[in-house]
Each structure stands twice: as structure tokens, then as C-alpha cells.
């Protein structure tokens, strides 16, 4: 994996963490919105795909 790949993964992890933090806060405050859930679900799916790509790349080292 290149430095760019590591940076891409780190950025995606942080972005997804922020989305999840917002969803948790809005859930507790009873302000959860469908749009926010859809955005978070997409981000989690993209993150899962990126994690799998990273795992595969690491297993071929």
C-alpha cells in the first residue's frame, strides 16, 4: 500500500466517524433524519469496501 492509500483510508475512517458521531447525537436528541441515515449507510458501505481492498492489499505483501 502506498502512502496515498494509507491517507485515503485514514481520511475515510475519520469522515465516517464524524457521521456516526452525528447520528448518535441526533438519535439521542430525537432529531434523526432519513437523509442522515442514508448518508451514513452509504459512507459505511464505502468504508467496508475500502477496508476489504486494504485487507486484500496487505495480504499480498
Backbone as numpy.savetxt, mean C-alpha at the origin, in Angstrom:
# Nx Ny Nz CAx CAy CAz Cx Cy Cz
17.49 -6.47 -6.93 16.65 -5.28 -6.93 17.52 -4.04 -6.93
17.11 -3.09 -7.72 17.86 -1.83 -7.80 17.45 -0.89 -6.67
18.21 0.16 -6.54 17.89 1.20 -5.56 16.52 1.79 -5.87
16.25 1.99 -7.15 14.95 2.54 -7.58 13.81 1.62 -7.12
13.99 0.31 -7.25 12.97 -0.65 -6.82 12.73 -0.56 -5.31
13.82 -0.42 -4.56 13.67 -0.30 -3.11 12.94 0.99 -2.74
13.27 2.07 -3.41 12.62 3.35 -3.15 11.14 3.26 -3.51
10.85 2.66 -4.65 9.45 2.50 -5.09 8.65 1.72 -4.05
9.21 0.65 -3.54 8.53 -0.16 -2.53 8.34 0.65 -1.24
9.37 1.35 -0.81 9.27 2.15 0.41 8.20 3.23 0.30
8.16 3.89 -0.84 7.16 4.95 -1.06 5.76 4.35 -1.05
5.57 3.23 -1.74 4.25 2.59 -1.80 3.81 2.13 -0.41
4.74 1.59 0.39 4.42 1.18 1.75 3.94 2.37 2.59
4.64 3.49 2.49 4.26 4.68 3.26 2.92 5.23 2.80
2.72 5.32 1.49 1.45 5.84 0.97 0.28 4.98 1.45
0.46 3.68 1.40 -0.60 2.77 1.84 -0.83 2.89 3.34
0.25 3.04 4.08 0.13 3.23 5.53 -0.70 4.47 5.85
-0.45 5.56 5.13 -1.22 6.79 5.36 -2.70 6.58 5.07
-2.99 5.88 3.96 -4.39 5.61 3.62 -5.06 4.78 4.71
-4.37 3.75 5.17 -4.93 2.89 6.21 -5.14 3.67 7.51
-4.18 4.52 7.85 -4.33 5.36 9.05 -5.57 6.25 8.94
-5.77 6.85 7.76 -6.95 7.70 7.56 -8.24 6.90 7.68
-8.27 5.72 7.07 -9.46 4.87 7.14 -9.75 4.49 8.59
-8.73 4.14 9.33 -8.93 3.78 10.74 -9.50 4.96 11.52
-8.94 6.14 11.30 -9.41 7.33 12.00 -10.86 7.64 11.62
-11.16 7.61 10.33 -12.51 7.93 9.87 -13.52 6.87 10.30
-13.08 5.63 10.39 -13.98 4.57 10.88 -14.37 4.84 12.32
-13.38 5.15 13.14 -13.65 5.41 14.56 -14.53 6.65 14.74
-14.41 7.60 13.82 -15.18 8.84 13.92 -16.52 8.74 13.18
-16.83 7.55 12.67 -18.09 7.34 11.92 -18.19 8.26 10.71
-17.04 8.48 10.02 -17.02 9.34 8.83 -16.46 8.59 7.62
-16.58 7.31 7.60 -16.03 6.49 6.53 -16.84 6.70 5.25
-16.13 6.81 4.12 -16.78 7.02 2.82 -16.43 5.90 1.86
-17.35 5.59 0.97 -17.15 4.54 -0.03 -15.92 4.83 -0.88
-15.75 6.07 -1.29 -14.61 6.46 -2.14 -13.29 6.15 -1.45
-13.24 6.44 -0.17 -12.02 6.20 0.60 -11.72 4.70 0.71
-12.77 3.91 0.91 -12.59 2.45 0.96 -12.10 1.91 -0.38
-12.67 2.41 -1.47 -12.26 1.96 -2.80 -10.80 2.33 -3.07
-10.41 3.53 -2.72 -9.03 3.97 -2.91 -8.06 3.12 -2.09
-8.43 2.82 -0.87 -7.58 2.01 0.00 -7.49 0.57 -0.50
-8.60 0.03 -0.97 -8.60 -1.33 -1.51 -7.70 -1.41 -2.74
-7.77 -0.40 -3.61 -6.89 -0.38 -4.79 -5.42 -0.30 -4.38
-5.13 0.56 -3.42 -3.75 0.72 -2.96 -3.23 -0.58 -2.35
-4.07 -1.27 -1.59 -3.65 -2.55 -0.99 -3.42 -3.61 -2.06
-4.25 -3.64 -3.09 -4.07 -4.59 -4.18 -2.77 -4.31 -4.93
-2.50 -3.03 -5.19 -1.25 -2.65 -5.86 -0.04 -3.00 -4.98
-0.16 -2.76 -3.69 0.92 -3.08 -2.77 1.17 -4.58 -2.73
0.11 -5.37 -2.69 0.26 -6.83 -2.68 0.99 -7.29 -3.94
0.65 -6.70 -5.07 1.32 -7.07 -6.32 2.80 -6.68 -6.28
3.09 -5.50 -5.80 4.48 -5.05 -5.70 5.26 -5.90 -4.71
4.66 -6.28 -3.60 5.34 -7.15 -2.64 5.65 -8.52 -3.26
4.72 -9.04 -4.04 4.95 -10.32 -4.70 6.07 -10.21 -5.72
6.08 -9.12 -6.49 7.18 -8.89 -7.45 8.51 -8.82 -6.72
8.53 -8.12 -5.60 9.76 -7.97 -4.82 10.21 -9.31 -4.26
9.27 -10.08 -3.74 9.60 -11.41 -3.22 10.21 -12.28 -4.31
9.63 -12.24 -5.49 10.13 -13.04 -6.60 11.54 -12.58 -6.99
11.74 -11.28 -7.07 13.07 -10.75 -7.41 14.11 -11.17 -6.38
13.74 -11.12 -5.11 14.67 -11.49 -4.06 14.99 -12.99 -4.07
14.01 -13.78 -4.46 14.23 -15.23 -4.46 15.14 -15.65 -5.61
15.34 -14.78 -6.59 16.21 -15.10 -7.73 17.61 -14.53 -7.58
17.92 -14.04 -6.40 19.28 -13.50 -6.19 20.26 -14.58 -5.90
